[in-house]
Amino acid sequence: MQIDSPIKAERIRAQAVPDLGTATWTNGIRFGNEILMSGMTAHPATRDAQKPLTAYEQTLVVLGKIRALVEAGGGSLANIYKLVVYVTDIADKDEVGRARREFFAGVAAGGGAYPCSTLVEVSALVFPELRVEIEAFARLDIDLSVA
């Protein structure tokens, strides 16, 4: 059996989502048309805020990071086809949903589709003030605005 040569993986770098020098993970990787992203949180905005950020506000920060990574990888919001959302309180699902609806409204307008999604409650995230973490998957050959 012949094995095709592997697809080259390219690390995605976005100014809005800096890689930490001590990190043992990569924020985003593109291989072929696929873009994979690590779970994104609203940190450090949650630490820098004068008052705690709501789940809605945290979700918007996270989605902004996801957009920055997808665009740095050559894509757009319409290429994001799947989200996995982790919340520390399932009661926040409506606020998370409102932020997602607003964020992806341009993609879903005119018959387009929102990304597929999974929403899971977890007991905690890496820092206690974090309420939302989102993993995202995108493909450059998928356009949900014309779904």
URCOR-V105882 format. One record per pair of residues at least 6 apart in sequence whose ideal C-beta (glycine too) atoms are under 7 Angstrom apart, sorted by the first residue. I is the first residue (numbers start at 0). J is the second residue. D is the distance in whole Angstrom. If there is no record, write none. Layout:
I | J | D
I | J | D
//
This chain:
6 | 30 | 5
6 | 31 | 5
7 | 30 | 7
8 | 28 | 5
8 | 30 | 5
9 | 28 | 7
9 | 29 | 5
10 | 25 | 6
10 | 28 | 6
11 | 26 | 7
11 | 27 | 3
11 | 28 | 6
11 | 29 | 6
11 | 34 | 7
11 | 68 | 5
11 | 71 | 5
11 | 72 | 4
12 | 18 | 7
12 | 71 | 6
13 | 67 | 4
13 | 68 | 5
13 | 71 | 4
15 | 63 | 7
15 | 64 | 6
15 | 67 | 4
16 | 26 | 5
16 | 64 | 5
16 | 67 | 5
16 | 68 | 6
18 | 26 | 6
24 | 37 | 5
25 | 37 | 7
26 | 36 | 7
26 | 37 | 5
26 | 68 | 6
27 | 34 | 6
27 | 35 | 7
27 | 36 | 5
27 | 68 | 4
27 | 72 | 6
28 | 35 | 5
29 | 72 | 4
32 | 138 | 5
32 | 139 | 4
32 | 140 | 5
33 | 138 | 6
34 | 69 | 6
34 | 72 | 5
34 | 74 | 6
34 | 137 | 4
35 | 136 | 6
36 | 65 | 6
36 | 68 | 5
36 | 134 | 6
36 | 135 | 5
38 | 132 | 5
38 | 133 | 7
38 | 134 | 5
39 | 61 | 5
39 | 64 | 5
39 | 65 | 6
39 | 132 | 7
39 | 133 | 6
40 | 61 | 6
40 | 124 | 6
40 | 125 | 7
40 | 129 | 5
40 | 132 | 5
41 | 52 | 6
41 | 57 | 4
41 | 60 | 4
41 | 61 | 6
41 | 129 | 7
41 | 131 | 7
42 | 126 | 6
42 | 129 | 6
44 | 52 | 7
44 | 60 | 5
45 | 52 | 5
45 | 57 | 7
45 | 128 | 5
45 | 129 | 6
51 | 128 | 6
53 | 94 | 6
54 | 86 | 7
54 | 91 | 4
54 | 94 | 4
54 | 95 | 6
54 | 130 | 5
54 | 131 | 6
55 | 94 | 4
55 | 97 | 6
55 | 98 | 5
57 | 130 | 5
57 | 131 | 5
58 | 95 | 5
58 | 98 | 4
58 | 99 | 7
58 | 131 | 5
59 | 98 | 5
59 | 102 | 7
61 | 131 | 6
61 | 133 | 5
62 | 98 | 7
62 | 102 | 5
65 | 79 | 7
65 | 133 | 7
65 | 135 | 5
66 | 76 | 6
69 | 75 | 7
69 | 76 | 7
69 | 78 | 6
69 | 79 | 6
69 | 137 | 5
73 | 139 | 6
74 | 137 | 5
74 | 139 | 5
76 | 103 | 6
76 | 106 | 5
77 | 106 | 5
77 | 142 | 5
77 | 143 | 5
77 | 144 | 4
78 | 137 | 4
78 | 138 | 6
78 | 139 | 6
78 | 141 | 6
78 | 142 | 7
79 | 114 | 5
79 | 135 | 6
79 | 137 | 5
80 | 114 | 5
80 | 115 | 6
80 | 136 | 6
80 | 137 | 7
80 | 138 | 6
80 | 141 | 5
80 | 143 | 6
81 | 114 | 6
81 | 115 | 5
81 | 136 | 4
82 | 114 | 5
82 | 116 | 5
82 | 133 | 6
82 | 135 | 5
83 | 117 | 5
83 | 133 | 7
83 | 134 | 4
84 | 95 | 6
84 | 116 | 6
84 | 117 | 7
84 | 118 | 5
84 | 131 | 7
84 | 133 | 5
85 | 119 | 5
85 | 121 | 5
85 | 124 | 7
85 | 132 | 4
86 | 92 | 7
86 | 95 | 6
86 | 118 | 7
86 | 120 | 6
86 | 130 | 6
86 | 131 | 6
87 | 121 | 6
87 | 123 | 6
87 | 124 | 6
87 | 130 | 5
88 | 130 | 7
89 | 120 | 4
91 | 130 | 6
92 | 118 | 6
95 | 131 | 6
103 | 113 | 5
103 | 114 | 7
106 | 143 | 5
106 | 144 | 5
107 | 113 | 5
111 | 143 | 5
111 | 144 | 4
111 | 145 | 6
111 | 146 | 5
112 | 143 | 5
112 | 146 | 4
114 | 143 | 7
124 | 132 | 5
//
